């Protein structure tokens, strides 16, 4: 089931269309775009592009100049292409409607970076939304984490990186999937709503063909305390991310 489109303004001067009722642009997508390092000469791919928000943020900030955004749902891919054109980034972002498990062989070993905000719930876990786009964003309808890792490994050149945002309660499955695909986790950041909460998000950067050894950064705390979950209660680290579209030096390799 699909619903009419709506348009909204987001960060970095971008304006996007998306289906009403579909999963809205949120903190996870913004954190992933900030976690990715500036690579202006790299060739990048996004898996599960949705409305194209993450690719658009990266292009708008000048972090990436060559992105192929893969999205399996034809109607959603059309919206992503519409957003790319409407925001003036057609020369930097190419949207392709494709299942990430069946990307043509011409793309193999062609990319320096793959990034994704993949679905994190198994199809047998929780109620699946009647909205197709929302269901695909939350549940592994079009591929498991193992599929995403294996497909990323196919597209990446040796030494290329796979960067993704995921849920901490499935971290063992994520690490296992990455290692099975010869993608070695090299940087990991746990994200907490406040210092009193358990982590809500994990950001991971893995490298194809690398040796073992991982840099676990300091945790990212979003809000100072429980008093307010609003912008004016952001920690200094979170303010930096929103102001610069990047993580500060403490979250990068020493």
URCORGI-V857747 format. One record per residue. RES is the residue in three letters. SS is DSSP state (A for helix, B for strand, O for the rest). PHI is phi in whole degrees, -180 to 180 (* if undefined). Layout:
# URCORGI-V857747
RES/SS/PHI
RES/SS/PHI
This chain:
# URCORGI-V857747
UNK/O/*
UNK/O/-117
UNK/O/-124
UNK/O/-60
UNK/B/-81
UNK/B/-133
UNK/B/-119
UNK/B/-145
UNK/B/-88
UNK/O/-126
UNK/A/-70
UNK/A/59
UNK/A/71
UNK/O/-91
UNK/B/-130
UNK/B/-127
UNK/B/-97
UNK/B/-157
UNK/B/-69
UNK/O/-62
UNK/O/90
UNK/O/-81
UNK/O/-61
UNK/O/-75
UNK/O/-61
UNK/O/-142
UNK/A/-62
UNK/A/-57
UNK/A/-64
UNK/A/-67
UNK/A/-64
UNK/A/-62
UNK/A/-63
UNK/A/-77
UNK/A/-72
UNK/O/-73
UNK/O/-79
UNK/O/-65
UNK/O/-142
UNK/O/-66
UNK/O/-102
UNK/O/-86
UNK/O/-101
UNK/B/-123
UNK/B/-135
UNK/B/-112
UNK/B/-100
UNK/O/69
UNK/O/-69
UNK/O/58
UNK/O/-80
UNK/O/91
UNK/A/-59
UNK/A/-65
UNK/A/-61
UNK/A/-66
UNK/A/-61
UNK/A/-67
UNK/A/-70
UNK/A/-63
UNK/O/-86
UNK/O/73
UNK/O/-76
UNK/O/-135
UNK/O/-119
UNK/O/-144
UNK/B/-126
UNK/B/-107
UNK/B/-104
UNK/B/-95
UNK/B/-142
UNK/O/-75
UNK/O/-82
UNK/A/-58
UNK/A/-67
UNK/A/-72
UNK/A/-61
UNK/A/-65
UNK/A/-66
UNK/A/-61
UNK/A/-63
UNK/A/-63
UNK/A/-66
UNK/A/-61
UNK/A/-67
UNK/A/-64
UNK/O/-96
UNK/O/79
UNK/O/-119
UNK/O/-63
UNK/O/-79
UNK/O/-109
UNK/B/-126
UNK/B/-118
UNK/B/-94
UNK/B/-123
UNK/B/-83
UNK/O/-159
UNK/O/-74
UNK/A/-65
UNK/A/-83
UNK/A/-139
UNK/O/-73
UNK/O/-53
UNK/A/-61
UNK/A/-62
UNK/A/-90
UNK/O/-62
UNK/O/55
UNK/O/-109
UNK/B/-123
UNK/B/-91
UNK/B/-147
UNK/B/-124
UNK/B/-136
UNK/B/-163
UNK/O/-115
UNK/O/-76
UNK/O/-63
UNK/O/-119
UNK/B/-110
UNK/O/-64
UNK/O/-66
UNK/O/-95
UNK/O/-121
UNK/O/76
UNK/O/-78
UNK/O/-86
UNK/O/-62
UNK/O/-75
UNK/O/-80
UNK/A/-58
UNK/A/-65
UNK/A/-65
UNK/A/-60
UNK/A/-69
UNK/A/-75
UNK/A/-98
UNK/B/-108
UNK/O/-79
UNK/O/-68
UNK/O/-114
UNK/O/137
UNK/O/-85
UNK/A/-64
UNK/A/-64
UNK/A/-65
UNK/A/-64
UNK/A/-66
UNK/A/-63
UNK/A/-69
UNK/A/-63
UNK/A/-61
UNK/A/-65
UNK/A/-79
UNK/B/-80
UNK/B/-73
UNK/B/-59
UNK/B/90
UNK/B/-73
UNK/B/-119
UNK/B/-117
UNK/B/-120
UNK/B/-149
UNK/B/-114
UNK/B/-149
UNK/O/-99
UNK/A/-61
UNK/A/-72
UNK/A/-115
UNK/A/-59
UNK/A/-59
UNK/A/-65
UNK/A/-64
UNK/A/-62
UNK/A/-62
UNK/A/-64
UNK/A/-63
UNK/A/-65
UNK/A/-64
UNK/O/-94
UNK/O/62
UNK/B/-111
UNK/B/-87
UNK/B/-61
UNK/B/-120
UNK/B/-147
UNK/B/-144
UNK/B/-132
UNK/B/-92
UNK/B/-113
UNK/B/-121
UNK/O/-59
UNK/O/-141
UNK/O/-66
UNK/O/-91
UNK/O/-96
UNK/O/-81
UNK/B/-64
UNK/B/-109
UNK/B/-150
UNK/B/-132
UNK/B/-110
UNK/B/-134
UNK/B/-119
UNK/B/-122
UNK/B/-121
UNK/B/-71
UNK/O/76
UNK/O/-83
UNK/O/-78
UNK/O/-74
UNK/O/126
UNK/O/-131
UNK/B/-98
UNK/B/-95
UNK/O/-76
UNK/O/-62
UNK/O/-68
UNK/B/-99
UNK/B/-103
UNK/O/-78
UNK/B/-114
UNK/O/-64
UNK/O/-160
UNK/O/-83
UNK/O/-64
UNK/O/-159
UNK/O/-103
UNK/O/-130
UNK/A/-57
UNK/A/-75
UNK/A/-111
UNK/B/-65
UNK/O/-71
UNK/A/-62
UNK/A/-64
UNK/A/-71
UNK/A/-61
UNK/A/-60
UNK/A/-61
UNK/A/-71
UNK/A/-77
UNK/A/-110
UNK/O/65
UNK/O/-157
UNK/O/-86
UNK/O/-76
UNK/A/-61
UNK/A/-72
UNK/A/-107
UNK/O/-115
UNK/O/-57
UNK/O/-69
